[in-house]
């Protein structure tokens, strides 16, 4: 006789949503993919949560889906990409910003945008935890402030972080020593 499938309800932080997943013996280390397109009104973002101790999921990765990026790039524009690691209060994050200019621009302008973007993100992350930064990205507030700062170099048609994920968790002892 087949065994009945049992579901457990898990609350996902940051997006304030409850989902049901199939109960297995050990859920620690499992990942949950959630498509946030409907929640963010058409901005195609995928969030990946990793289940840690006692069925508590933690946001691990946010990425903009490829078809959304291809849709917003026009033929008479340039795009700027970058990839770097940044340290926040409780983790080391791998960040990949993605900027689209309104018109075609010179290489020097694209490089200036790339450098300024990296500098602003690194300065912002020094005072925040990964959860705070992820929640700002999902709400879209950080992208607006970053776009306003980069507008002084050249106005952008699109300014966002294409991929961000946790490379390494920092232990609580390390974060306490930095504060002291």
Secondary structure as the mmCIF struct_conf table of DSSP 4:
data_model
#
loop_
_struct_conf.conf_type_id
_struct_conf.id
_struct_conf.beg_label_comp_id
_struct_conf.beg_label_asym_id
_struct_conf.beg_label_seq_id
_struct_conf.end_label_comp_id
_struct_conf.end_label_asym_id
_struct_conf.end_label_seq_id
HELX_LH_PP_P HELX_LH_PP_P1 UNK A 2 UNK A 5
STRN STRN1 UNK A 7 UNK A 12
TURN_TY1_P TURN_TY1_P1 UNK A 13 UNK A 16
STRN STRN2 UNK A 17 UNK A 22
BEND BEND1 UNK A 25 UNK A 25
TURN_TY1_P TURN_TY1_P2 UNK A 28 UNK A 29
STRN STRN3 UNK A 31 UNK A 35
TURN_TY1_P TURN_TY1_P3 UNK A 37 UNK A 42
STRN STRN4 UNK A 45 UNK A 51
HELX_RH_3T_P HELX_RH_3T_P1 UNK A 53 UNK A 55
STRN STRN5 UNK A 57 UNK A 64
HELX_RH_AL_P HELX_RH_AL_P1 UNK A 66 UNK A 72
TURN_TY1_P TURN_TY1_P4 UNK A 75 UNK A 76
STRN STRN6 UNK A 79 UNK A 81
STRN STRN7 UNK A 84 UNK A 87
BEND BEND2 UNK A 89 UNK A 90
STRN STRN8 UNK A 91 UNK A 101
BEND BEND3 UNK A 102 UNK A 103
HELX_RH_AL_P HELX_RH_AL_P2 UNK A 107 UNK A 125
TURN_TY1_P TURN_TY1_P5 UNK A 126 UNK A 127
HELX_RH_AL_P HELX_RH_AL_P3 UNK A 130 UNK A 139
TURN_TY1_P TURN_TY1_P6 UNK A 140 UNK A 140
HELX_RH_AL_P HELX_RH_AL_P4 UNK A 141 UNK A 150
TURN_TY1_P TURN_TY1_P7 UNK A 151 UNK A 153
BEND BEND4 UNK A 154 UNK A 154
STRN STRN9 UNK A 156 UNK A 169
HELX_LH_PP_P HELX_LH_PP_P2 UNK A 170 UNK A 171
HELX_RH_AL_P HELX_RH_AL_P5 UNK A 172 UNK A 179
#
